[in-house]
Amino acid sequence: TDMPDALPLIEHNVRANQLHGCSVTVHACTWGNEAHLQQVERLADGGAFDVVLACEVIYKQSADVLEQLAATQQRLAHTQSLILVAYEFRGSMLEDFPYFEAADELFHCEPISLRPYEDHPHDDGEEDYRYLYIYRLRRVCADE
């Protein structure tokens, strides 16, 4: 899901990378938009997806937009879903903190450094700045 102006490129990439036995659907979904969410949920069997993928979406967004992203990811997932978020630190992470704060309340997180997978990995002493965050829904206890 993404904004409508980005959909043609995403659709092209899906066609160029067809996987057999796998269904990939591209559809517009403005985070937090109820009408869009209902349309996207109808595409999923049972209203949720096995994988929710986000790449290059957490950067210079307002706190409200970032919180809506986390809430949308939660809504589109089921208890076995993987929510995959590729993130590159740029400048100050403080601008992006509202997303990570909201996500930490909703999901269990497993961050994986992408440095070993870079074309030219280097050991320059600098901190890793590209990560894949693997999120899974937190289970809610009956007494919560």
Helices and strands as residue ranges (DSSP letters): G 4-6, H 7-16, H 34-43, G 45-47, E 49-55, H 63-75, E 77-88, G 93-96, H 97-106, E 107-113, G 115-117, E 130-137
